[in-house]
Amino acid sequence: DLRTPLTSTTGAVTSLRQLPDLAEDQRQDLLLAIEVEAARLSRFVANLLDMTRIESGAIKVRRDWVDVADAIRSAAERLQKSQGHSTRVHLPPNLRFVRGDQDLLVQVVYNLLDNAHKYGGDGVVSVDARDDGSDVVISVTDDGPGIATEDLERVFEKFFHTAGVDGRKPGTGLGLSICRGLVAAMGGTIKAESPVQRRCGTRLVVRLPAADLPPGVGQ
C-alpha cells in the first residue's frame, strides 16, 4: 500500500524532470497525479497511526452525550466537501443519544461512507439510523456488487481488501478495522451484511447503547 503511491509519485516527478518540453496540460496532469498520491499516502499514514493508537489502548474515549443524528450529518457533509460524494441521509425525528465520543463517531460514519463509495461504484449510498430497544442502530448501505459470505467477517481485519467494481482494490485496508476498534471502544458492535437487495449491495451496521438525556441536558 505504501509502495503504490510512492511509485506513482516518483514516476511523475521523473517525467517532469526529464521531459522539460511537456505541454502545459501534460504538466498539470502529472502535478495532479503527485497531489492525489500524496493525499493518498497521507491518509494511509493517518490510518496507520489510528490503528496503532487503538491497538495500544492509547485512544481516550470521552463519555459525553452524543447526538447521533448530528454526527451522521457532519460525516456526510465532510465527505461531500473533501471528495464530492453525495450521500442519502435518512434520520427519524427525536433519535436517541448515545454516551461516547462525538469526534470518534463522526470518524466511524465517515469511514463507512467512504468505504461504501469506494466499493459501491457509482450507485446510491445511503445512511440511516433508528432506535432499536436499548440501542441506536446506524446503517450505511450501497448497491454495489456486494461481499462474499466468507468475507463478511474478514472485511474488518487489518489490510484485508476486496476488489472494487472495476476490479481494483482501492483504499488502505484499514478503514473498517479502525471502525471496529472505535465502535468497540464506545461499547458497541459492527457487522457487515450482504447481499441486501437483488443479490447485490452491502450494509454496514453499527449498534451502540442508547442513553436518555437527563432533564435539562441538551435543551
Z-matrix of the N, CA and C atoms (Angstrom, degrees):
N
C 1 1.467
C 2 1.521 1 111.98
N 3 1.330 2 116.70 1 -35.66
C 4 1.457 3 119.67 2 176.55
C 5 1.523 4 110.89 3 -73.35
N 6 1.337 5 116.33 4 -35.06
C 7 1.455 6 120.48 5 -173.95
C 8 1.527 7 111.99 6 -66.05
N 9 1.325 8 117.77 7 -38.62
C 10 1.466 9 120.20 8 -174.69
C 11 1.528 10 113.52 9 -62.08
N 12 1.351 11 119.70 10 -53.20
C 13 1.470 12 118.00 11 178.69
C 14 1.520 13 113.08 12 -65.69
N 15 1.335 14 117.42 13 -32.57
C 16 1.460 15 119.78 14 178.17
C 17 1.526 16 110.59 15 -66.76
N 18 1.328 17 116.64 16 -41.81
C 19 1.462 18 120.67 17 178.93
C 20 1.524 19 111.00 18 -64.00
N 21 1.326 20 116.65 19 -43.49
C 22 1.469 21 120.75 20 179.84
C 23 1.523 22 111.27 21 -63.74
N 24 1.333 23 115.84 22 -42.92
C 25 1.462 24 120.28 23 -179.75
C 26 1.517 25 110.97 24 -65.43
N 27 1.334 26 116.52 25 -44.77
C 28 1.463 27 120.71 26 179.60
C 29 1.524 28 110.67 27 -61.32
N 30 1.329 29 116.90 28 -41.17
C 31 1.456 30 120.34 29 179.26
C 32 1.518 31 112.40 30 -63.36
N 33 1.327 32 116.60 31 -41.47
C 34 1.466 33 120.32 32 179.48
C 35 1.522 34 111.33 33 -66.89
N 36 1.334 35 116.76 34 -41.96
C 37 1.467 36 120.76 35 179.20
C 38 1.526 37 110.33 36 -63.99
N 39 1.331 38 116.70 37 -42.37
C 40 1.464 39 120.82 38 178.99
C 41 1.525 40 111.14 39 -61.07
N 42 1.323 41 116.68 40 -42.11
C 43 1.466 42 120.43 41 178.75
C 44 1.523 43 111.30 42 -62.90
N 45 1.317 44 116.84 43 -42.36
C 46 1.466 45 120.32 44 179.19
C 47 1.523 46 111.19 45 -63.93
N 48 1.319 47 116.40 46 -36.34
C 49 1.460 48 120.11 47 -177.89
C 50 1.529 49 111.69 48 -75.63
N 51 1.318 50 116.66 49 -41.35
C 52 1.462 51 120.52 50 -172.67
C 53 1.526 52 113.57 51 -88.84
N 54 1.331 53 116.38 52 -14.61
C 55 1.466 54 119.81 53 -177.80
C 56 1.530 55 109.87 54 -123.90
N 57 1.330 56 117.12 55 72.18
C 58 1.469 57 120.11 56 -175.65
C 59 1.525 58 114.19 57 -66.92
N 60 1.329 59 117.35 58 -16.32
C 61 1.467 60 120.06 59 -176.89
C 62 1.531 61 112.89 60 -96.52
N 63 1.308 62 116.81 61 17.93
C 64 1.458 63 119.72 62 178.12
C 65 1.527 64 111.17 63 -60.18
N 66 1.317 65 115.74 64 146.02
C 67 1.466 66 119.97 65 174.69
C 68 1.526 67 109.28 66 -64.12
N 69 1.322 68 115.62 67 154.74
C 70 1.462 69 120.01 68 -175.48
C 71 1.531 70 111.90 69 -60.26
N 72 1.329 71 117.34 70 -39.73
C 73 1.461 72 118.37 71 -179.87
C 74 1.528 73 111.68 72 -65.56
N 75 1.345 74 116.67 73 -33.35
C 76 1.462 75 120.01 74 176.71
C 77 1.526 76 111.10 75 -69.20
N 78 1.324 77 115.88 76 -39.49
C 79 1.467 78 119.85 77 177.13
C 80 1.529 79 110.41 78 -62.21
N 81 1.322 80 115.96 79 -42.71
C 82 1.460 81 119.51 80 -179.52
C 83 1.531 82 111.30 81 -65.34
N 84 1.337 83 116.41 82 -36.51
C 85 1.466 84 119.81 83 177.35
C 86 1.527 85 110.85 84 -63.04
N 87 1.322 86 116.63 85 -41.66
C 88 1.463 87 120.53 86 179.92
C 89 1.525 88 110.96 87 -68.22
N 90 1.330 89 116.51 88 -40.76
C 91 1.464 90 119.88 89 177.80
C 92 1.529 91 110.91 90 -63.74
N 93 1.329 92 116.25 91 -39.51
C 94 1.465 93 119.85 92 177.28
C 95 1.529 94 110.57 93 -63.94
N 96 1.336 95 116.38 94 -39.76
C 97 1.466 96 120.03 95 178.57
C 98 1.524 97 110.77 96 -61.55
N 99 1.325 98 116.67 97 -40.92
C 100 1.467 99 120.81 98 177.74
C 101 1.522 100 110.45 99 -62.76
N 102 1.332 101 115.89 100 -44.50
C 103 1.467 102 120.55 101 -179.73
C 104 1.528 103 111.48 102 -62.37
N 105 1.327 104 116.45 103 -44.63
C 106 1.468 105 121.01 104 -179.04
C 107 1.523 106 110.86 105 -63.93
N 108 1.329 107 116.89 106 -44.99
C 109 1.465 108 119.97 107 -178.08
C 110 1.524 109 111.66 108 -70.18
N 111 1.341 110 116.91 109 -33.27
C 112 1.467 111 119.60 110 176.17
C 113 1.523 112 110.56 111 -64.67
N 114 1.338 113 116.45 112 -40.94
C 115 1.465 114 120.38 113 177.54
C 116 1.522 115 110.54 114 -65.11
N 117 1.313 116 116.13 115 -39.37
C 118 1.472 117 120.54 116 178.31
C 119 1.528 118 110.76 117 -62.98
N 120 1.325 119 116.04 118 -43.81
C 121 1.460 120 120.24 119 178.99
C 122 1.521 121 110.95 120 -64.59
N 123 1.335 122 116.27 121 -38.94
C 124 1.465 123 120.52 122 178.60
C 125 1.523 124 110.83 123 -62.30
N 126 1.340 125 116.98 124 -42.48
C 127 1.471 126 120.45 125 177.95
C 128 1.519 127 111.21 126 -63.61
N 129 1.326 128 115.72 127 -38.94
C 130 1.462 129 119.49 128 -179.69
C 131 1.526 130 110.60 129 -63.47
N 132 1.327 131 116.48 130 -46.07
C 133 1.468 132 120.38 131 179.34
C 134 1.525 133 110.42 132 -63.08
N 135 1.341 134 116.95 133 -42.08
C 136 1.468 135 120.24 134 178.50
C 137 1.522 136 110.87 135 -61.31
N 138 1.338 137 116.79 136 -40.66
C 139 1.459 138 120.23 137 178.04
C 140 1.521 139 111.90 138 -65.49
N 141 1.327 140 116.28 139 -39.69
C 142 1.463 141 119.82 140 177.12
C 143 1.523 142 110.85 141 -61.26
N 144 1.323 143 116.14 142 -42.88
C 145 1.466 144 119.96 143 179.31
C 146 1.522 145 110.77 144 -64.31
N 147 1.339 146 116.63 145 -42.52
C 148 1.468 147 119.84 146 178.08
C 149 1.527 148 110.75 147 -61.06
N 150 1.344 149 116.19 148 -43.20
C 151 1.461 150 120.09 149 -178.69
C 152 1.523 151 110.53 150 -64.59
N 153 1.330 152 116.93 151 -39.33
C 154 1.463 153 120.92 152 178.63
C 155 1.521 154 110.68 153 -63.59
N 156 1.328 155 116.54 154 -41.56
C 157 1.467 156 120.43 155 179.02
C 158 1.520 157 111.48 156 -64.87
N 159 1.329 158 116.74 157 -39.71
C 160 1.462 159 120.38 158 179.15
C 161 1.520 160 110.35 159 -64.29
N 162 1.333 161 116.54 160 -48.53
C 163 1.462 162 120.92 161 -175.74
C 164 1.522 163 112.62 162 -67.72
N 165 1.331 164 116.64 163 -28.78
C 166 1.465 165 119.71 164 -179.62
C 167 1.524 166 112.41 165 -88.87
N 168 1.336 167 116.51 166 -5.77
C 169 1.458 168 119.95 167 -177.79
C 170 1.513 169 113.42 168 76.16
N 171 1.345 170 116.34 169 17.29
C 172 1.463 171 120.08 170 -176.20
C 173 1.525 172 113.02 171 -80.54
N 174 1.330 173 117.59 172 -14.08
C 175 1.466 174 119.89 173 179.39
C 176 1.527 175 109.45 174 -74.50
N 177 1.301 176 115.49 175 124.06
C 178 1.461 177 121.50 176 178.29
C 179 1.527 178 108.25 177 -98.92
N 180 1.302 179 115.79 178 114.84
C 181 1.463 180 120.78 179 -177.40
C 182 1.523 181 109.79 180 -93.32
N 183 1.321 182 115.45 181 119.79
C 184 1.457 183 119.21 182 175.13
C 185 1.524 184 109.65 183 -71.25
N 186 1.300 185 116.69 184 154.33
C 187 1.462 186 121.19 185 177.11
C 188 1.524 187 109.01 186 -115.39
N 189 1.322 188 114.07 187 66.86
C 190 1.456 189 120.56 188 179.37
C 191 1.530 190 109.39 189 -96.42
N 192 1.342 191 114.79 190 170.24
C 193 1.458 192 119.99 191 170.13
C 194 1.522 193 107.23 192 -78.91
N 195 1.328 194 116.94 193 117.60
C 196 1.463 195 121.06 194 -174.75
C 197 1.526 196 110.09 195 -107.70
N 198 1.318 197 115.30 196 123.70
C 199 1.463 198 122.28 197 175.11
C 200 1.528 199 107.56 198 -80.76
N 201 1.319 200 116.97 199 101.73
C 202 1.460 201 121.72 200 -175.23
C 203 1.526 202 111.42 201 -61.20
N 204 1.316 203 117.06 202 -42.91
C 205 1.464 204 120.79 203 -179.72
C 206 1.523 205 110.96 204 -60.14
N 207 1.323 206 116.84 205 -42.33
C 208 1.458 207 121.03 206 179.41
C 209 1.522 208 110.80 207 -65.87
N 210 1.334 209 117.37 208 -39.47
C 211 1.463 210 121.18 209 179.13
C 212 1.526 211 110.78 210 -63.45
N 213 1.325 212 116.70 211 -40.96
C 214 1.465 213 120.87 212 179.64
C 215 1.524 214 110.77 213 -65.47
N 216 1.326 215 116.25 214 -46.08
C 217 1.470 216 119.18 215 178.91
C 218 1.528 217 110.88 216 -61.64
N 219 1.322 218 117.58 217 -40.88
C 220 1.465 219 121.44 218 -179.82
C 221 1.522 220 111.10 219 -62.43
N 222 1.339 221 116.90 220 -42.57
C 223 1.462 222 120.73 221 -179.93
C 224 1.523 223 111.21 222 -64.96
N 225 1.340 224 116.94 223 -43.23
C 226 1.463 225 120.78 224 -179.88
C 227 1.530 226 111.07 225 -64.64
N 228 1.324 227 116.74 226 -40.40
C 229 1.467 228 120.56 227 178.88
C 230 1.524 229 110.99 228 -67.46
N 231 1.319 230 116.55 229 -39.06
C 232 1.467 231 120.75 230 178.85
C 233 1.522 232 110.85 231 -63.31
N 234 1.337 233 117.18 232 -41.98
C 235 1.461 234 120.69 233 178.84
C 236 1.522 235 110.73 234 -66.38
N 237 1.319 236 116.92 235 -39.23
C 238 1.463 237 121.05 236 178.29
C 239 1.523 238 110.73 237 -61.45
N 240 1.322 239 116.94 238 -43.63
C 241 1.460 240 121.00 239 -177.92
C 242 1.524 241 112.25 240 -71.49
N 243 1.334 242 117.37 241 -38.39
C 244 1.461 243 120.19 242 -174.40
C 245 1.525 244 113.21 243 -84.13
N 246 1.345 245 117.52 244 -32.49
C 247 1.463 246 119.24 245 -174.33
C 248 1.522 247 114.05 246 -129.19
N 249 1.328 248 116.79 247 -4.21
C 250 1.459 249 119.55 248 177.87
C 251 1.510 250 114.89 249 77.14
N 252 1.338 251 117.56 250 12.06
C 253 1.462 252 120.78 251 -179.84
C 254 1.523 253 110.76 252 -86.93
N 255 1.319 254 116.04 253 130.10
C 256 1.459 255 120.77 254 176.70
C 257 1.526 256 109.80 255 -97.24
N 258 1.314 257 115.80 256 141.32
C 259 1.459 258 122.07 257 -177.69
C 260 1.522 259 109.26 258 -128.18
N 261 1.317 260 116.34 259 137.52
C 262 1.463 261 120.10 260 173.83
C 263 1.530 262 108.55 261 -80.42
N 264 1.313 263 115.73 262 122.58
C 265 1.466 264 121.51 263 -177.21
C 266 1.523 265 109.17 264 -111.00
N 267 1.319 266 116.98 265 123.71
C 268 1.465 267 122.53 266 179.22
C 269 1.527 268 108.22 267 -122.38
N 270 1.323 269 116.48 268 111.31
C 271 1.463 270 120.93 269 -177.54
C 272 1.525 271 110.03 270 -129.85
N 273 1.315 272 117.37 271 131.17
C 274 1.461 273 119.91 272 178.37
C 275 1.524 274 110.22 273 -78.01
N 276 1.310 275 118.11 274 157.80
C 277 1.468 276 119.73 275 174.06
C 278 1.526 277 109.87 276 -69.77
N 279 1.316 278 115.38 277 150.10
C 280 1.467 279 121.30 278 174.11
C 281 1.527 280 113.65 279 61.24
N 282 1.331 281 116.64 280 34.49
C 283 1.463 282 120.07 281 174.49
C 284 1.529 283 109.19 282 -62.00
N 285 1.324 284 116.39 283 136.39
C 286 1.462 285 119.80 284 -177.20
C 287 1.529 286 111.53 285 -68.92
N 288 1.323 287 115.57 286 158.90
C 289 1.457 288 122.54 287 177.14
C 290 1.533 289 109.17 288 -85.95
N 291 1.349 290 115.75 289 169.56
C 292 1.462 291 122.03 290 168.72
C 293 1.524 292 107.70 291 -127.47
N 294 1.320 293 116.16 292 162.66
C 295 1.458 294 120.50 293 172.91
C 296 1.519 295 107.78 294 -96.85
N 297 1.322 296 115.83 295 122.74
C 298 1.455 297 118.69 296 -178.30
C 299 1.510 298 111.29 297 175.33
N 300 1.320 299 115.46 298 -146.13
C 301 1.459 300 122.70 299 -174.65
C 302 1.527 301 108.78 300 -120.64
N 303 1.321 302 116.47 301 113.46
C 304 1.468 303 121.54 302 -177.01
C 305 1.528 304 111.58 303 -56.97
N 306 1.333 305 117.17 304 -46.35
C 307 1.468 306 120.19 305 -177.71
C 308 1.525 307 111.43 306 -62.68
N 309 1.332 308 116.68 307 -40.85
C 310 1.461 309 119.85 308 -179.76
C 311 1.525 310 111.14 309 -67.90
N 312 1.327 311 117.27 310 -37.77
C 313 1.462 312 119.47 311 178.67
C 314 1.526 313 110.73 312 -66.91
N 315 1.325 314 117.40 313 -39.64
C 316 1.467 315 120.38 314 175.44
C 317 1.528 316 109.60 315 -59.59
N 318 1.339 317 117.02 316 -42.94
C 319 1.463 318 120.56 317 179.57
C 320 1.521 319 111.47 318 -62.98
N 321 1.328 320 116.99 319 -41.18
C 322 1.467 321 120.74 320 178.46
C 323 1.527 322 110.52 321 -60.36
N 324 1.323 323 117.07 322 -51.03
C 325 1.469 324 120.35 323 -177.91
C 326 1.527 325 110.59 324 -64.26
N 327 1.326 326 116.89 325 -39.72
C 328 1.471 327 120.91 326 177.68
C 329 1.529 328 110.21 327 -59.24
N 330 1.336 329 116.71 328 -47.95
C 331 1.465 330 120.45 329 179.84
C 332 1.527 331 111.50 330 -60.62
N 333 1.335 332 116.51 331 -40.92
C 334 1.461 333 120.03 332 -179.94
C 335 1.528 334 111.31 333 -65.51
N 336 1.329 335 116.52 334 -42.35
C 337 1.468 336 120.13 335 178.51
C 338 1.524 337 110.81 336 -66.13
N 339 1.325 338 116.45 337 -43.00
C 340 1.462 339 121.23 338 178.73
C 341 1.524 340 110.07 339 -59.86
N 342 1.316 341 116.62 340 -44.48
C 343 1.462 342 121.59 341 178.92
C 344 1.535 343 110.97 342 -62.24
N 345 1.335 344 116.45 343 -42.87
C 346 1.466 345 120.37 344 -179.21
C 347 1.522 346 111.45 345 -63.13
N 348 1.326 347 117.00 346 -40.32
C 349 1.463 348 119.72 347 179.38
C 350 1.529 349 111.25 348 -69.97
N 351 1.331 350 117.69 349 -34.84
C 352 1.465 351 120.32 350 179.40
C 353 1.521 352 111.57 351 -66.59
N 354 1.333 353 116.25 352 -44.19
C 355 1.457 354 120.32 353 -172.68
C 356 1.522 355 113.38 354 -98.53
N 357 1.319 356 117.17 355 -12.44
C 358 1.458 357 119.84 356 -179.39
C 359 1.506 358 114.38 357 -90.85
N 360 1.329 359 116.98 358 -2.16
C 361 1.461 360 120.18 359 179.50
C 362 1.514 361 111.89 360 70.63
N 363 1.323 362 116.26 361 -142.05
C 364 1.464 363 121.49 362 -177.03
C 365 1.526 364 112.66 363 -93.69
N 366 1.320 365 116.90 364 11.69
C 367 1.453 366 120.06 365 -179.10
C 368 1.515 367 112.71 366 -78.13
N 369 1.314 368 114.76 367 -173.04
C 370 1.465 369 121.70 368 -177.37
C 371 1.525 370 110.26 369 -82.44
N 372 1.320 371 115.65 370 134.73
C 373 1.467 372 122.11 371 171.98
C 374 1.524 373 107.34 372 -115.46
N 375 1.307 374 116.16 373 130.23
C 376 1.463 375 119.72 374 -179.29
C 377 1.519 376 110.24 375 -130.42
N 378 1.320 377 115.55 376 154.71
C 379 1.461 378 121.64 377 174.80
C 380 1.522 379 107.40 378 -133.35
N 381 1.319 380 115.64 379 135.54
C 382 1.455 381 119.63 380 176.66
C 383 1.516 382 109.11 381 -141.53
N 384 1.302 383 115.85 382 164.86
C 385 1.467 384 121.43 383 179.38
C 386 1.519 385 108.67 384 -142.52
N 387 1.326 386 115.11 385 153.04
C 388 1.465 387 119.71 386 179.51
C 389 1.519 388 109.34 387 -155.09
N 390 1.306 389 115.12 388 155.51
C 391 1.458 390 120.89 389 170.73
C 392 1.525 391 108.28 390 -81.21
N 393 1.326 392 116.43 391 136.75
C 394 1.461 393 120.75 392 179.46
C 395 1.528 394 108.45 393 -141.01
N 396 1.327 395 115.67 394 92.37
C 397 1.455 396 119.64 395 -177.33
C 398 1.515 397 110.86 396 64.21
N 399 1.314 398 116.57 397 -121.20
C 400 1.465 399 121.39 398 -178.75
C 401 1.521 400 112.35 399 -91.61
N 402 1.333 401 117.55 400 9.31
C 403 1.465 402 121.44 401 -176.63
C 404 1.523 403 111.89 402 -122.65
N 405 1.332 404 114.20 403 162.34
C 406 1.458 405 122.16 404 165.00
C 407 1.525 406 106.39 405 -110.68
N 408 1.322 407 116.57 406 130.52
C 409 1.461 408 121.74 407 -176.48
C 410 1.526 409 109.45 408 -113.75
N 411 1.326 410 115.83 409 127.11
C 412 1.464 411 122.85 410 177.12
C 413 1.523 412 107.88 411 -111.74
N 414 1.330 413 117.10 412 130.23
C 415 1.467 414 121.11 413 -179.36
C 416 1.522 415 110.24 414 -126.36
N 417 1.325 416 116.08 415 131.31
C 418 1.464 417 122.49 416 174.18
C 419 1.524 418 107.05 417 -115.49
N 420 1.328 419 116.20 418 123.04
C 421 1.463 420 121.24 419 -172.51
C 422 1.523 421 110.89 420 -125.67
N 423 1.341 422 116.06 421 137.57
C 424 1.462 423 120.81 422 171.60
C 425 1.521 424 108.71 423 -125.04
N 426 1.330 425 116.59 424 166.49
C 427 1.461 426 119.90 425 178.24
C 428 1.521 427 110.81 426 -114.45
N 429 1.335 428 114.94 427 35.68
C 430 1.457 429 121.39 428 176.57
C 431 1.519 430 112.29 429 -76.19
N 432 1.337 431 117.40 430 -163.84
C 433 1.468 432 120.91 431 -174.67
C 434 1.517 433 114.69 432 -70.89
N 435 1.330 434 117.93 433 -14.29
C 436 1.455 435 120.40 434 178.39
C 437 1.518 436 113.20 435 90.97
N 438 1.329 437 115.66 436 -178.96
C 439 1.461 438 123.33 437 -177.86
C 440 1.521 439 108.62 438 -122.77
N 441 1.317 440 116.71 439 137.16
C 442 1.461 441 120.72 440 177.50
C 443 1.526 442 109.94 441 -62.05
N 444 1.315 443 116.52 442 145.50
C 445 1.465 444 121.17 443 -177.15
C 446 1.520 445 111.99 444 -54.08
N 447 1.319 446 116.70 445 -41.02
C 448 1.468 447 119.98 446 -177.54
C 449 1.529 448 113.20 447 -70.29
N 450 1.337 449 116.79 448 -11.42
C 451 1.469 450 120.27 449 -178.90
C 452 1.525 451 113.37 450 -103.36
N 453 1.326 452 118.26 451 -0.12
C 454 1.466 453 120.45 452 -174.28
C 455 1.525 454 112.53 453 -62.46
N 456 1.325 455 117.90 454 -32.40
C 457 1.463 456 121.12 455 175.31
C 458 1.517 457 111.21 456 -87.86
N 459 1.310 458 116.47 457 -34.94
C 460 1.466 459 120.86 458 -174.94
C 461 1.524 460 112.92 459 -67.33
N 462 1.337 461 118.00 460 -23.44
C 463 1.468 462 119.28 461 -178.39
C 464 1.527 463 111.92 462 -62.13
N 465 1.333 464 117.25 463 -17.13
C 466 1.464 465 120.24 464 179.56
C 467 1.534 466 112.39 465 -93.74
N 468 1.330 467 116.74 466 2.02
C 469 1.456 468 120.40 467 177.14
C 470 1.527 469 110.09 468 -81.52
N 471 1.329 470 115.76 469 150.54
C 472 1.464 471 120.18 470 178.19
C 473 1.526 472 110.91 471 -61.36
N 474 1.338 473 114.98 472 133.85
C 475 1.461 474 124.23 473 173.90
C 476 1.531 475 113.90 474 67.20
N 477 1.334 476 117.08 475 11.22
C 478 1.464 477 118.08 476 176.93
C 479 1.522 478 109.31 477 -78.64
N 480 1.326 479 115.72 478 135.31
C 481 1.464 480 121.82 479 179.88
C 482 1.518 481 110.58 480 -125.12
N 483 1.311 482 115.90 481 144.34
C 484 1.458 483 121.00 482 161.11
C 485 1.520 484 106.48 483 -117.54
N 486 1.308 485 116.86 484 156.84
C 487 1.462 486 120.01 485 -178.19
C 488 1.518 487 110.77 486 -72.25
N 489 1.343 488 116.17 487 144.03
C 490 1.454 489 121.16 488 174.65
C 491 1.523 490 110.18 489 -77.22
N 492 1.321 491 116.03 490 -176.13
C 493 1.466 492 120.00 491 -177.06
C 494 1.525 493 112.17 492 -64.63
N 495 1.342 494 117.66 493 -22.03
C 496 1.459 495 120.36 494 179.41
C 497 1.523 496 112.12 495 -96.21
N 498 1.340 497 117.04 496 8.54
C 499 1.455 498 120.61 497 178.94
C 500 1.512 499 113.96 498 89.82
N 501 1.330 500 118.39 499 -14.62
C 502 1.459 501 121.36 500 178.46
C 503 1.520 502 109.97 501 -81.67
N 504 1.319 503 115.64 502 167.77
C 505 1.456 504 121.19 503 178.22
C 506 1.527 505 108.29 504 -114.58
N 507 1.337 506 117.30 505 88.69
C 508 1.460 507 120.46 506 -176.17
C 509 1.517 508 111.82 507 -74.52
N 510 1.346 509 115.62 508 166.37
C 511 1.460 510 119.29 509 173.91
C 512 1.514 511 113.39 510 82.54
N 513 1.328 512 115.14 511 -174.16
C 514 1.462 513 122.15 512 -175.39
C 515 1.514 514 112.98 513 -105.45
N 516 1.320 515 117.61 514 -10.12
C 517 1.454 516 119.59 515 -175.54
C 518 1.514 517 112.91 516 76.20
N 519 1.331 518 116.69 517 17.17
C 520 1.465 519 120.83 518 -178.53
C 521 1.524 520 113.32 519 -118.07
N 522 1.323 521 117.35 520 -20.28
C 523 1.465 522 120.37 521 -171.92
C 524 1.514 523 114.23 522 -55.86
N 525 1.339 524 117.35 523 -48.85
C 526 1.462 525 120.05 524 -177.85
C 527 1.520 526 111.67 525 -73.78
N 528 1.328 527 116.52 526 -31.94
C 529 1.465 528 119.55 527 176.14
C 530 1.522 529 110.48 528 -63.97
N 531 1.326 530 116.58 529 -40.33
C 532 1.465 531 121.14 530 176.29
C 533 1.524 532 110.06 531 -64.05
N 534 1.333 533 116.74 532 -42.49
C 535 1.470 534 120.01 533 178.01
C 536 1.521 535 111.07 534 -57.29
N 537 1.321 536 116.45 535 -45.97
C 538 1.463 537 119.62 536 -179.13
C 539 1.525 538 111.20 537 -60.83
N 540 1.339 539 117.23 538 -41.94
C 541 1.457 540 120.19 539 179.08
C 542 1.515 541 112.78 540 -64.96
N 543 1.331 542 116.78 541 -42.19
C 544 1.460 543 120.72 542 -178.88
C 545 1.526 544 111.33 543 -69.65
N 546 1.335 545 116.64 544 -41.04
C 547 1.468 546 120.04 545 178.74
C 548 1.523 547 110.23 546 -64.17
N 549 1.325 548 117.05 547 -43.13
C 550 1.465 549 120.42 548 178.53
C 551 1.519 550 111.16 549 -61.97
N 552 1.344 551 116.57 550 -37.58
C 553 1.465 552 120.32 551 179.50
C 554 1.522 553 111.59 552 -64.57
N 555 1.345 554 117.07 553 -24.32
C 556 1.461 555 121.39 554 177.77
C 557 1.526 556 112.16 555 -96.89
N 558 1.337 557 116.39 556 11.55
C 559 1.459 558 120.54 557 175.93
C 560 1.509 559 115.33 558 81.75
N 561 1.339 560 116.96 559 18.91
C 562 1.454 561 120.26 560 -176.85
C 563 1.512 562 113.60 561 -114.04
N 564 1.330 563 115.48 562 -174.36
C 565 1.459 564 122.50 563 178.00
C 566 1.520 565 109.51 564 -132.24
N 567 1.334 566 115.58 565 160.23
C 568 1.460 567 121.00 566 177.19
C 569 1.519 568 108.29 567 -141.76
N 570 1.326 569 115.78 568 142.75
C 571 1.464 570 119.97 569 177.75
C 572 1.520 571 109.58 570 -147.25
N 573 1.331 572 115.11 571 162.71
C 574 1.460 573 121.83 572 176.69
C 575 1.519 574 109.20 573 -112.50
N 576 1.331 575 115.57 574 140.25
C 577 1.460 576 121.74 575 176.56
C 578 1.528 577 108.65 576 -125.43
N 579 1.331 578 116.70 577 134.15
C 580 1.467 579 120.45 578 178.40
C 581 1.530 580 108.57 579 -166.42
N 582 1.328 581 118.07 580 139.82
C 583 1.468 582 127.41 581 -2.25
C 584 1.522 583 111.09 582 -78.25
N 585 1.327 584 114.75 583 164.06
C 586 1.464 585 119.16 584 179.78
C 587 1.528 586 112.26 585 -115.70
N 588 1.337 587 116.80 586 -14.71
C 589 1.468 588 119.68 587 178.68
C 590 1.527 589 109.45 588 -161.50
N 591 1.314 590 116.73 589 132.85
C 592 1.473 591 122.19 590 175.06
C 593 1.529 592 112.02 591 44.50
N 594 1.321 593 116.11 592 45.64
C 595 1.466 594 123.02 593 176.45
C 596 1.525 595 113.42 594 60.92
N 597 1.317 596 117.24 595 27.93
C 598 1.460 597 120.38 596 176.09
C 599 1.526 598 108.71 597 -148.62
N 600 1.326 599 115.38 598 176.70
C 601 1.457 600 120.41 599 176.87
C 602 1.519 601 113.32 600 87.07
N 603 1.322 602 114.36 601 154.55
C 604 1.463 603 122.21 602 179.53
C 605 1.516 604 109.27 603 -135.07
N 606 1.328 605 115.38 604 140.89
C 607 1.460 606 120.56 605 174.62
C 608 1.532 607 108.26 606 -124.62
N 609 1.329 608 116.19 607 127.94
C 610 1.459 609 122.37 608 174.99
C 611 1.522 610 107.64 609 -105.96
N 612 1.320 611 116.16 610 124.67
C 613 1.464 612 121.75 611 -169.87
C 614 1.523 613 110.49 612 -119.13
N 615 1.321 614 115.40 613 121.51
C 616 1.468 615 122.41 614 176.37
C 617 1.521 616 108.26 615 -107.32
N 618 1.308 617 116.21 616 131.73
C 619 1.468 618 121.57 617 178.88
C 620 1.529 619 108.17 618 -122.68
N 621 1.352 620 115.82 619 121.39
C 622 1.462 621 122.16 620 -178.98
C 623 1.525 622 109.87 621 -125.10
N 624 1.331 623 117.35 622 144.36
C 625 1.465 624 119.71 623 177.67
C 626 1.527 625 110.97 624 -63.02
N 627 1.326 626 116.63 625 128.22
C 628 1.465 627 121.06 626 178.91
C 629 1.523 628 109.96 627 -75.19
N 630 1.326 629 115.31 628 156.14
C 631 1.465 630 120.85 629 178.80
C 632 1.521 631 108.42 630 -141.18
N 633 1.318 632 116.29 631 123.15
C 634 1.457 633 120.43 632 178.14
C 635 1.521 634 110.08 633 -79.56
N 636 1.318 635 115.07 634 134.28
C 637 1.459 636 119.82 635 178.41
C 638 1.523 637 110.51 636 -66.68
N 639 1.329 638 117.15 637 135.78
C 640 1.463 639 118.75 638 173.73
C 641 1.522 640 110.08 639 -69.27
N 642 1.313 641 118.42 640 158.33
C 643 1.466 642 120.96 641 -179.61
C 644 1.526 643 111.96 642 -53.57
N 645 1.325 644 115.92 643 132.06
C 646 1.456 645 120.55 644 176.66
C 647 1.507 646 114.92 645 91.46
N 648 1.346 647 118.49 646 -16.52
C 649 1.454 648 121.48 647 -179.58
C 650 1.521 649 109.34 648 -86.68
N 651 1.343 650 115.54 649 131.18
C 652 1.454 651 120.53 650 177.57
C 653 1.505 652 114.50 651 77.55
N 654 1.305 653 117.43 652 6.50
C 655 1.458 654 120.13 653 -179.36
C 656 1.521 655 110.28 654 -88.69
